[in-house]
Amino acid sequence: MKLRSLILGFVAAAGFSLPVAAQKTAAPQIVAIKAGKLLDPETGKVAENQTIIVEGAQIKSIGANLAIPAGAKVIDLSKSTVLPGMFDAHTHLCMTVIPNRDANNYYITTLLDSTPYRAIEGVANGQAMLQSGFTSVRDVGNNGNYADTALREAIENGWVIGPTIINA
């Protein structure tokens, strides 16, 4: 997997995206990320003082001493290490066990929470996963009546912000 595609996940997690309504009509925003260190998992190497130039959803360039385009939003992570987004291969985004109510038994949760409610839980859980650095997830079920599919479609269509979902 190329470093450029992996870094896109970090960019999303860093919160540079426009409000959902503006994403459909606005011109691509240019973002410059100043990385103190940049991990390339393909080679196992760490490069220092790198700049990542992102236009819309595409990484245009990565390197040291890159010129930052005029008007670009700058995210200064020069004291941080930037790495690709993580992948969680076992999630249940559309289900949250409430211990006091459910006696720590997710079967009770599946009986008490409606599918629309679980889809909303999925939005909150998906945003939390993305903000924690997980840019892709495999959701393995217990999703109500296709709440995970609705969540995936909403993310893909730009209605809500969340990780890329591969749902079972």
Contacts in CASP RR format, 6 or more apart in sequence:
PFRMAT RR
TARGET T0000
AUTHOR 0000-0000-0000
METHOD contacts of the structure
MODEL  1
MKLRSLILGFVAAAGFSLPVAAQKTAAPQIVAIKAGKLLDPETGKVAENQ
TIIVEGAQIKSIGANLAIPAGAKVIDLSKSTVLPGMFDAHTHLCMTVIPN
RDANNYYITTLLDSTPYRAIEGVANGQAMLQSGFTSVRDVGNNGNYADTA
LREAIENGWVIGPTIINA
1 41 0 8 1.000
1 42 0 8 1.000
2 42 0 8 1.000
3 40 0 8 1.000
3 41 0 8 1.000
3 42 0 8 1.000
3 62 0 8 1.000
3 84 0 8 1.000
4 59 0 8 1.000
4 62 0 8 1.000
5 59 0 8 1.000
6 41 0 8 1.000
6 84 0 8 1.000
6 85 0 8 1.000
7 38 0 8 1.000
7 52 0 8 1.000
7 59 0 8 1.000
7 62 0 8 1.000
7 82 0 8 1.000
7 84 0 8 1.000
8 54 0 8 1.000
8 57 0 8 1.000
8 58 0 8 1.000
8 59 0 8 1.000
8 135 0 8 1.000
9 84 0 8 1.000
9 85 0 8 1.000
9 133 0 8 1.000
9 135 0 8 1.000
10 33 0 8 1.000
10 82 0 8 1.000
10 83 0 8 1.000
10 84 0 8 1.000
10 85 0 8 1.000
10 133 0 8 1.000
10 135 0 8 1.000
11 31 0 8 1.000
11 33 0 8 1.000
11 52 0 8 1.000
11 54 0 8 1.000
11 59 0 8 1.000
12 130 0 8 1.000
12 135 0 8 1.000
12 161 0 8 1.000
12 162 0 8 1.000
13 85 0 8 1.000
13 130 0 8 1.000
13 131 0 8 1.000
13 132 0 8 1.000
13 133 0 8 1.000
13 135 0 8 1.000
14 33 0 8 1.000
14 75 0 8 1.000
14 77 0 8 1.000
16 29 0 8 1.000
16 31 0 8 1.000
16 54 0 8 1.000
16 73 0 8 1.000
16 75 0 8 1.000
17 23 0 8 1.000
17 161 0 8 1.000
18 26 0 8 1.000
18 29 0 8 1.000
20 158 0 8 1.000
20 159 0 8 1.000
20 160 0 8 1.000
20 161 0 8 1.000
23 158 0 8 1.000
24 158 0 8 1.000
28 55 0 8 1.000
28 56 0 8 1.000
28 57 0 8 1.000
29 55 0 8 1.000
29 56 0 8 1.000
29 73 0 8 1.000
30 53 0 8 1.000
30 54 0 8 1.000
30 55 0 8 1.000
30 56 0 8 1.000
30 69 0 8 1.000
30 71 0 8 1.000
30 72 0 8 1.000
30 73 0 8 1.000
31 53 0 8 1.000
31 54 0 8 1.000
31 55 0 8 1.000
31 56 0 8 1.000
31 72 0 8 1.000
31 73 0 8 1.000
31 74 0 8 1.000
31 75 0 8 1.000
32 51 0 8 1.000
32 52 0 8 1.000
32 53 0 8 1.000
32 54 0 8 1.000
32 66 0 8 1.000
32 68 0 8 1.000
32 69 0 8 1.000
32 72 0 8 1.000
32 73 0 8 1.000
32 74 0 8 1.000
32 75 0 8 1.000
33 51 0 8 1.000
33 52 0 8 1.000
33 54 0 8 1.000
33 74 0 8 1.000
33 75 0 8 1.000
33 77 0 8 1.000
33 82 0 8 1.000
34 50 0 8 1.000
34 51 0 8 1.000
34 74 0 8 1.000
34 75 0 8 1.000
34 76 0 8 1.000
34 77 0 8 1.000
34 78 0 8 1.000
35 49 0 8 1.000
35 50 0 8 1.000
35 51 0 8 1.000
35 52 0 8 1.000
35 77 0 8 1.000
35 78 0 8 1.000
35 80 0 8 1.000
35 81 0 8 1.000
35 82 0 8 1.000
36 48 0 8 1.000
36 49 0 8 1.000
36 50 0 8 1.000
36 77 0 8 1.000
36 78 0 8 1.000
36 79 0 8 1.000
36 80 0 8 1.000
36 81 0 8 1.000
36 82 0 8 1.000
37 46 0 8 1.000
37 47 0 8 1.000
37 48 0 8 1.000
37 50 0 8 1.000
37 80 0 8 1.000
37 81 0 8 1.000
37 82 0 8 1.000
38 46 0 8 1.000
38 47 0 8 1.000
38 48 0 8 1.000
38 50 0 8 1.000
38 52 0 8 1.000
38 62 0 8 1.000
38 81 0 8 1.000
38 82 0 8 1.000
38 83 0 8 1.000
39 45 0 8 1.000
39 46 0 8 1.000
39 81 0 8 1.000
39 82 0 8 1.000
39 83 0 8 1.000
39 84 0 8 1.000
40 46 0 8 1.000
40 47 0 8 1.000
41 83 0 8 1.000
41 84 0 8 1.000
46 81 0 8 1.000
47 63 0 8 1.000
47 64 0 8 1.000
48 64 0 8 1.000
49 64 0 8 1.000
49 78 0 8 1.000
50 62 0 8 1.000
50 63 0 8 1.000
50 64 0 8 1.000
50 82 0 8 1.000
51 61 0 8 1.000
51 62 0 8 1.000
51 63 0 8 1.000
51 64 0 8 1.000
51 65 0 8 1.000
51 66 0 8 1.000
51 68 0 8 1.000
52 59 0 8 1.000
52 61 0 8 1.000
52 62 0 8 1.000
52 63 0 8 1.000
52 82 0 8 1.000
53 59 0 8 1.000
53 60 0 8 1.000
53 61 0 8 1.000
53 62 0 8 1.000
53 66 0 8 1.000
53 68 0 8 1.000
53 69 0 8 1.000
53 72 0 8 1.000
54 60 0 8 1.000
68 74 0 8 1.000
84 135 0 8 1.000
85 133 0 8 1.000
85 134 0 8 1.000
85 135 0 8 1.000
85 136 0 8 1.000
86 133 0 8 1.000
86 134 0 8 1.000
86 135 0 8 1.000
86 136 0 8 1.000
87 134 0 8 1.000
87 135 0 8 1.000
87 136 0 8 1.000
87 137 0 8 1.000
87 138 0 8 1.000
88 129 0 8 1.000
88 134 0 8 1.000
88 136 0 8 1.000
88 137 0 8 1.000
88 138 0 8 1.000
89 137 0 8 1.000
89 138 0 8 1.000
90 138 0 8 1.000
90 140 0 8 1.000
91 125 0 8 1.000
91 129 0 8 1.000
91 137 0 8 1.000
91 138 0 8 1.000
91 139 0 8 1.000
91 140 0 8 1.000
92 106 0 8 1.000
92 139 0 8 1.000
92 140 0 8 1.000
92 141 0 8 1.000
92 142 0 8 1.000
92 143 0 8 1.000
93 121 0 8 1.000
93 122 0 8 1.000
93 125 0 8 1.000
93 126 0 8 1.000
93 129 0 8 1.000
93 137 0 8 1.000
93 139 0 8 1.000
93 143 0 8 1.000
93 148 0 8 1.000
93 151 0 8 1.000
93 165 0 8 1.000
94 118 0 8 1.000
94 119 0 8 1.000
94 121 0 8 1.000
94 122 0 8 1.000
94 125 0 8 1.000
94 139 0 8 1.000
94 141 0 8 1.000
94 142 0 8 1.000
94 143 0 8 1.000
94 144 0 8 1.000
94 147 0 8 1.000
94 148 0 8 1.000
94 151 0 8 1.000
95 106 0 8 1.000
95 109 0 8 1.000
95 110 0 8 1.000
95 113 0 8 1.000
95 118 0 8 1.000
95 121 0 8 1.000
95 142 0 8 1.000
95 143 0 8 1.000
95 144 0 8 1.000
96 109 0 8 1.000
96 121 0 8 1.000
96 125 0 8 1.000
97 104 0 8 1.000
97 105 0 8 1.000
97 106 0 8 1.000
97 109 0 8 1.000
98 109 0 8 1.000
101 108 0 8 1.000
101 112 0 8 1.000
102 108 0 8 1.000
102 109 0 8 1.000
102 112 0 8 1.000
106 142 0 8 1.000
110 142 0 8 1.000
110 144 0 8 1.000
113 121 0 8 1.000
115 144 0 8 1.000
115 145 0 8 1.000
115 146 0 8 1.000
115 147 0 8 1.000
116 147 0 8 1.000
118 143 0 8 1.000
118 144 0 8 1.000
118 147 0 8 1.000
119 147 0 8 1.000
119 150 0 8 1.000
119 151 0 8 1.000
122 147 0 8 1.000
122 148 0 8 1.000
122 151 0 8 1.000
123 151 0 8 1.000
123 154 0 8 1.000
123 160 0 8 1.000
126 137 0 8 1.000
126 151 0 8 1.000
126 162 0 8 1.000
126 163 0 8 1.000
127 160 0 8 1.000
127 161 0 8 1.000
127 162 0 8 1.000
129 137 0 8 1.000
129 162 0 8 1.000
129 163 0 8 1.000
130 161 0 8 1.000
130 162 0 8 1.000
130 163 0 8 1.000
134 163 0 8 1.000
135 163 0 8 1.000
135 164 0 8 1.000
136 163 0 8 1.000
136 164 0 8 1.000
136 165 0 8 1.000
136 166 0 8 1.000
137 163 0 8 1.000
137 164 0 8 1.000
137 165 0 8 1.000
137 166 0 8 1.000
138 165 0 8 1.000
138 166 0 8 1.000
138 167 0 8 1.000
138 168 0 8 1.000
139 148 0 8 1.000
139 151 0 8 1.000
139 152 0 8 1.000
139 165 0 8 1.000
139 166 0 8 1.000
139 167 0 8 1.000
139 168 0 8 1.000
140 168 0 8 1.000
141 148 0 8 1.000
141 167 0 8 1.000
141 168 0 8 1.000
143 149 0 8 1.000
143 167 0 8 1.000
148 165 0 8 1.000
148 167 0 8 1.000
149 167 0 8 1.000
151 160 0 8 1.000
151 165 0 8 1.000
151 167 0 8 1.000
152 165 0 8 1.000
152 167 0 8 1.000
154 160 0 8 1.000
155 161 0 8 1.000
155 162 0 8 1.000
155 163 0 8 1.000
155 164 0 8 1.000
155 165 0 8 1.000
END
